[in-house]
Amino acid sequence: MSQSTSNSEMLYRVLGSTGERVSAIGLGGWHISLKHVDEQLAMRIVRTAIDRGITFMDNSWDYNDGASEIRMGKALRDGYRDKVFLMTKIDGRSKKEAARQIDESLQRLQVDCIDLVQHHEIIRYEDPHRVFDEEGANAAFIEARDAGKLRYIGFTGHKDPHIHLHMLEVAANYGFKFDTVQMPLSVMDAHYRSFEKLVVPELVKQNIGVLGMKSMANGILLKSNTATPIECLHYALNLPTSVVITGMDSMEILEQAFEAVRTFQPMDEQQVRSLLAKTAKAASRGEFEPFKTTSVYDGTAENPDWLGKEPQRIQQLKQA
């Protein structure tokens, strides 16, 4: 497990080979701009989380049409920026589009530098090749890093662990190593197309920061009536995760995250087996992980313009 330290309310872990010390719970950016969350509540959630020790802030260029980044930027004023490790995600696959989105995120977040920027929604086998093309997004990421606009580079995805492994393989072929990788990690994932079983061991081997998400699948997992929210968070925290990112759309849900940390103790093999036995049947076909088995979570599929255009030389191949 990632090396852990704690204060009175929060655990802290080292983020892979970066050496950065981050909170074991991360605040999910999508939820702070949902329709039932007004700006005042969003500000209160973010600042209370930081005041109580959560340092890892998650976001994305496309969350709620940019509103999540804008709200996060406002919440990080008045000295709060200096207290956090700020992450966002970029959808662009082309160098041009990725560079544009990075600059837009910087503006919305009201910062000069983002600690971690990740290639978002690596969910297709062609995505790694587009990212690492000479005119691809990673070239924009590296230029932005060299310019001081970002510090670390990672990628995310929710569809299939084999695509994550393919992304790592393509990156290695280009001599590039990611700082972080984000993926669904939960009591359900362990049973079906499991990122835990296939991807996490490779990340641990390479000392790449493990970012877990969808521990409750936005509440969908809880509808199976097989595990409680605290059990879900405990399970994800028990994995070799640097950060477990969880959505918080109320002060009560924020409190739940701190309760999970307060009551967390490393689980032994018997405890893990017992929890997985309870979820095995419900998880067997991916029914409670629709981000793996349907297209409704694939924002870049619904908005292909976010990706940018293929390089002209590639487009011309079709015309040949």
TIKETOR-803901 format. One record per residue (C-alpha): residue number from 1; residue in one letter; x negated, z, y. Coordinates in nm, 2 decimals. Layout:
% TIKETOR-803901
  pos  code      xx      zz      yy
  NUM     A       X       Z       Y
...
//
This chain:
% TIKETOR-803901
  pos  code      xx      zz      yy
    1     M    0.00    0.00    0.00
    2     S   -0.11   -0.06    0.36
    3     Q   -0.31    0.23    0.49
    4     S   -0.06    0.47    0.65
    5     T   -0.06    0.73    0.93
    6     S    0.22    0.91    1.09
    7     N    0.35    1.10    1.39
    8     S    0.65    1.32    1.40
    9     E    0.90    1.04    1.37
   10     M    0.72    0.72    1.27
   11     L    0.48    0.59    1.01
   12     Y    0.20    0.35    1.11
   13     R    0.02    0.09    0.90
   14     V   -0.26   -0.15    0.94
   15     L   -0.16   -0.52    0.99
   16     G   -0.37   -0.70    0.73
   17     S   -0.72   -0.80    0.84
   18     T   -0.63   -0.78    1.21
   19     G   -0.70   -0.40    1.22
   20     E   -0.40   -0.35    1.44
   21     R   -0.21   -0.03    1.38
   22     V    0.17   -0.10    1.40
   23     S    0.49    0.09    1.32
   24     A    0.61    0.06    0.97
   25     I    0.96   -0.02    1.11
   26     G    0.99   -0.32    1.34
   27     L    1.28   -0.38    1.58
   28     G    1.46   -0.70    1.50
   29     G    1.51   -0.92    1.80
   30     W    1.82   -1.12    1.69
   31     H    2.06   -0.82    1.70
   32     I    1.99   -0.72    2.06
   33     S    2.18   -1.02    2.19
   34     L    2.48   -1.03    1.95
   35     K    2.82   -1.06    2.12
   36     H    2.91   -0.70    2.08
   37     V    2.57   -0.58    2.23
   38     D    2.57   -0.58    2.61
   39     E    2.25   -0.59    2.80
   40     Q    2.26   -0.22    2.90
   41     L    2.29   -0.12    2.53
   42     A    2.01   -0.37    2.43
   43     M    1.78   -0.21    2.69
   44     R    1.87    0.14    2.56
   45     I    1.80    0.05    2.20
   46     V    1.46   -0.11    2.27
   47     R    1.33    0.15    2.50
   48     T    1.46    0.44    2.29
   49     A    1.29    0.28    1.99
   50     I    0.96    0.26    2.17
   51     D    0.99    0.61    2.32
   52     R    1.03    0.74    1.96
   53     G    0.74    0.55    1.82
   54     I    0.85    0.20    1.71
   55     T    0.58   -0.04    1.83
   56     F    0.65   -0.36    1.65
   57     M    0.89   -0.59    1.84
   58     D    1.03   -0.90    1.66
   59     N    1.19   -1.20    1.83
   60     S    1.22   -1.58    1.82
   61     W    1.24   -1.86    2.06
   62     D    1.57   -1.97    1.92
   63     Y    1.75   -1.63    1.89
   64     N    2.08   -1.65    2.07
   65     D    1.97   -1.95    2.27
   66     G    1.69   -1.75    2.42
   67     A    1.89   -1.45    2.53
   68     S    1.71   -1.22    2.28
   69     E    1.37   -1.30    2.44
   70     I    1.51   -1.26    2.79
   71     R    1.65   -0.92    2.71
   72     M    1.33   -0.81    2.54
   73     G    1.14   -0.92    2.84
   74     K    1.35   -0.71    3.07
   75     A    1.33   -0.41    2.83
   76     L    0.95   -0.43    2.83
   77     R    0.91   -0.39    3.20
   78     D    0.81   -0.06    3.37
   79     G    0.51   -0.02    3.14
   80     Y    0.68   -0.06    2.81
   81     R    0.49   -0.38    2.73
   82     D    0.17   -0.19    2.70
   83     K    0.32    0.03    2.43
   84     V    0.42   -0.24    2.18
   85     F    0.29   -0.51    1.95
   86     L    0.50   -0.81    2.05
   87     M    0.59   -1.09    1.81
   88     T    0.80   -1.40    1.85
   89     K    0.85   -1.72    1.64
   90     I    0.84   -2.09    1.73
   91     D    1.03   -2.37    1.57
   92     G    0.83   -2.67    1.69
   93     R    0.65   -2.86    1.42
   94     S    0.49   -3.11    1.66
   95     K    0.21   -3.00    1.88
   96     K    0.40   -3.10    2.20
   97     E    0.72   -2.91    2.11
   98     A    0.54   -2.60    1.98
   99     A    0.33   -2.58    2.30
  100     R    0.65   -2.61    2.51
  101     Q    0.83   -2.34    2.32
  102     I    0.53   -2.10    2.34
  103     D    0.52   -2.14    2.72
  104     E    0.90   -2.09    2.74
  105     S    0.87   -1.77    2.53
  106     L    0.60   -1.64    2.75
  107     Q    0.82   -1.70    3.05
  108     R    1.13   -1.54    2.90
  109     L    0.93   -1.24    2.77
  110     Q    0.77   -1.20    3.11
  111     V    0.42   -1.16    2.96
  112     D    0.09   -1.35    2.98
  113     C    0.01   -1.30    2.61
  114     I    0.21   -1.25    2.30
  115     D    0.04   -1.05    2.03
  116     L    0.17   -1.25    1.73
  117     V    0.33   -1.59    1.73
  118     Q    0.47   -1.73    1.40
  119     H    0.57   -2.07    1.27
  120     H    0.94   -2.01    1.21
  121     E    1.16   -2.11    0.91
  122     I    0.90   -2.27    0.68
  123     I    1.18   -2.36    0.44
  124     R    1.09   -2.72    0.33
  125     Y    0.80   -2.85    0.14
  126     E    0.71   -3.09    0.42
  127     D    0.69   -2.81    0.68
  128     P    0.33   -2.71    0.60
  129     H    0.21   -3.07    0.63
  130     R    0.39   -3.11    0.97
  131     V    0.24   -2.79    1.10
  132     F   -0.11   -2.88    1.00
  133     D   -0.10   -3.24    1.10
  134     E   -0.36   -3.33    1.37
  135     E   -0.07   -3.36    1.60
  136     G    0.11   -3.06    1.45
  137     A    0.22   -2.72    1.57
  138     N   -0.08   -2.53    1.45
  139     A   -0.31   -2.72    1.69
  140     A   -0.09   -2.60    1.97
  141     F   -0.11   -2.24    1.84
  142     I   -0.49   -2.25    1.82
  143     E   -0.51   -2.39    2.17
  144     A   -0.27   -2.12    2.29
  145     R   -0.48   -1.86    2.12
  146     D   -0.80   -2.00    2.28
  147     A   -0.63   -1.99    2.62
  148     G   -0.53   -1.62    2.57
  149     K   -0.16   -1.69    2.54
  150     L   -0.14   -1.54    2.19
  151     R   -0.36   -1.33    1.97
  152     Y   -0.26   -1.38    1.61
  153     I   -0.09   -1.65    1.41
  154     G    0.16   -1.62    1.12
  155     F    0.45   -1.79    0.96
  156     T    0.80   -1.70    0.83
  157     G    1.06   -1.83    0.59
  158     H    1.36   -1.71    0.39
  159     K    1.43   -1.99    0.14
  160     D    1.19   -2.00   -0.15
  161     P    0.86   -1.81   -0.24
  162     H    0.71   -2.13   -0.38
  163     I    0.73   -2.29   -0.03
  164     H    0.55   -1.98    0.11
  165     L    0.27   -2.03   -0.15
  166     H    0.26   -2.40   -0.06
  167     M    0.21   -2.31    0.31
  168     L   -0.08   -2.08    0.22
  169     E   -0.23   -2.35    0.00
  170     V   -0.20   -2.62    0.27
  171     A   -0.35   -2.38    0.53
  172     A   -0.64   -2.31    0.30
  173     N   -0.70   -2.68    0.25
  174     Y   -0.74   -2.70    0.63
  175     G   -0.97   -2.40    0.64
  176     F   -0.71   -2.18    0.81
  177     K   -0.61   -1.83    0.72
  178     F   -0.29   -1.67    0.86
  179     D   -0.29   -1.32    1.00
  180     T    0.07   -1.24    0.89
  181     V    0.35   -1.38    0.67
  182     Q    0.71   -1.28    0.70
  183     M    0.97   -1.30    0.42
  184     P    1.28   -1.13    0.27
  185     L    1.19   -0.82    0.08
  186     S    1.47   -0.61   -0.07
  187     V    1.62   -0.46   -0.38
  188     M    1.79   -0.80   -0.44
  189     D    1.49   -1.02   -0.38
  190     A    1.31   -0.85   -0.67
  191     H    1.55   -1.01   -0.91
  192     Y    1.60   -1.37   -0.78
  193     R    1.34   -1.62   -0.65
  194     S    1.13   -1.32   -0.56
  195     F    0.90   -1.32   -0.27
  196     E    0.79   -0.97   -0.38
  197     K    0.67   -1.09   -0.71
  198     L    0.52   -1.43   -0.61
  199     V    0.40   -1.40   -0.25
  200     V    0.32   -1.04   -0.18
  201     P    0.04   -1.02   -0.44
  202     E   -0.13   -1.32   -0.29
  203     L   -0.11   -1.17    0.06
  204     V   -0.25   -0.84   -0.06
  205     K   -0.53   -1.03   -0.23
  206     Q   -0.61   -1.21    0.10
  207     N   -0.55   -0.91    0.31
  208     I   -0.28   -1.08    0.52
  209     G   -0.03   -0.87    0.70
  210     V    0.30   -0.84    0.50
  211     L    0.61   -0.85    0.72
  212     G    0.94   -0.77    0.54
  213     M    1.28   -0.87    0.66
  214     K    1.64   -0.88    0.54
  215     S    1.61   -0.55    0.36
  216     M    1.99   -0.53    0.39
  217     A    2.05   -0.90    0.46
  218     N    2.24   -0.82    0.78
  219     G    2.47   -0.59    0.58
  220     I    2.56   -0.86    0.32
  221     L    2.35   -0.68    0.05
  222     L    2.55   -0.36    0.12
  223     K    2.87   -0.53    0.02
  224     S    2.74   -0.53   -0.34
  225     N    2.79   -0.15   -0.34
  226     T    2.47   -0.11   -0.54
  227     A    2.24    0.05   -0.28
  228     T    2.27    0.25    0.04
  229     P    2.10    0.15    0.37
  230     I    1.85    0.43    0.33
  231     E    1.77    0.31   -0.03
  232     C    1.72   -0.04    0.10
  233     L    1.48    0.07    0.37
  234     H    1.30    0.30    0.13
  235     Y    1.25    0.02   -0.12
  236     A    1.10   -0.21    0.14
  237     L    0.88    0.06    0.28
  238     N    0.75    0.13   -0.07
  239     L    0.62   -0.22   -0.10
  240     P    0.28   -0.31    0.05
  241     T    0.44   -0.40    0.37
  242     S    0.27   -0.35    0.71
  243     V    0.61   -0.37    0.88
  244     V    0.98   -0.37    0.77
  245     I    1.17   -0.55    1.04
  246     T    1.53   -0.44    1.06
  247     G    1.81   -0.53    1.30
  248     M    1.95   -0.26    1.53
  249     D    2.27   -0.33    1.72
  250     S    2.37    0.03    1.79
  251     M    2.21    0.37    1.86
  252     E    2.35    0.48    1.52
  253     I    2.16    0.20    1.33
  254     L    1.85    0.29    1.53
  255     E    1.89    0.65    1.42
  256     Q    1.94    0.53    1.06
  257     A    1.59    0.36    1.07
  258     F    1.43    0.68    1.19
  259     E    1.61    0.88    0.91
  260     A    1.47    0.63    0.66
  261     V    1.12    0.70    0.78
  262     R    1.18    1.08    0.80
  263     T    1.30    1.09    0.44
  264     F    1.06    0.83    0.29
  265     Q    0.83    0.94    0.01
  266     P    0.63    0.68   -0.20
  267     M    0.85    0.60   -0.50
  268     D    0.72    0.63   -0.85
  269     E    0.77    0.37   -1.12
  270     Q    1.08    0.54   -1.26
  271     Q    1.24    0.56   -0.92
  272     V    1.18    0.19   -0.86
  273     R    1.31    0.09   -1.21
  274     S    1.62    0.30   -1.15
  275     L    1.70    0.14   -0.82
  276     L    1.63   -0.21   -0.95
  277     A    1.85   -0.15   -1.26
  278     K    2.15   -0.07   -1.02
  279     T    2.10   -0.40   -0.83
  280     A    2.00   -0.63   -1.12
  281     K    2.35   -0.77   -1.21
  282     A    2.46   -0.83   -0.85
  283     A    2.13   -0.99   -0.76
  284     S    2.10   -1.22   -1.06
  285     R    2.23   -1.54   -0.90
  286     G    2.13   -1.48   -0.53
  287     E    2.50   -1.42   -0.43
  288     F    2.40   -1.15   -0.18
  289     E    2.10   -1.35   -0.05
  290     P    2.28   -1.66    0.10
  291     F    1.97   -1.74    0.31
  292     K    1.81   -1.85   -0.02
  293     T    2.11   -2.02   -0.18
  294     T    2.30   -2.18    0.12
  295     S    2.22   -2.36    0.44
  296     V    2.41   -2.14    0.68
  297     Y    2.09   -1.95    0.79
  298     D    1.89   -2.26    0.84
  299     G    1.89   -2.29    1.22
  300     T    1.63   -2.56    1.22
  301     A    1.84   -2.77    0.99
  302     E    2.14   -2.75    1.22
  303     N    1.91   -2.82    1.52
  304     P    1.65   -3.07    1.41
  305     D    1.55   -3.14    1.77
  306     W    1.39   -2.79    1.77
  307     L    1.13   -2.92    1.54
  308     G    1.01   -3.21    1.76
  309     K    0.94   -3.56    1.65
  310     E    0.71   -3.68    1.37
  311     P    0.38   -3.83    1.50
  312     Q    0.42   -4.20    1.60
  313     R    0.18   -4.31    1.33
  314     I    0.40   -4.15    1.07
  315     Q    0.72   -4.30    1.21
  316     Q    0.55   -4.64    1.20
  317     L    0.50   -4.61    0.82
  318     K    0.87   -4.64    0.77
  319     Q    0.87   -4.96    0.97
  320     A    0.59   -5.12    0.78
//
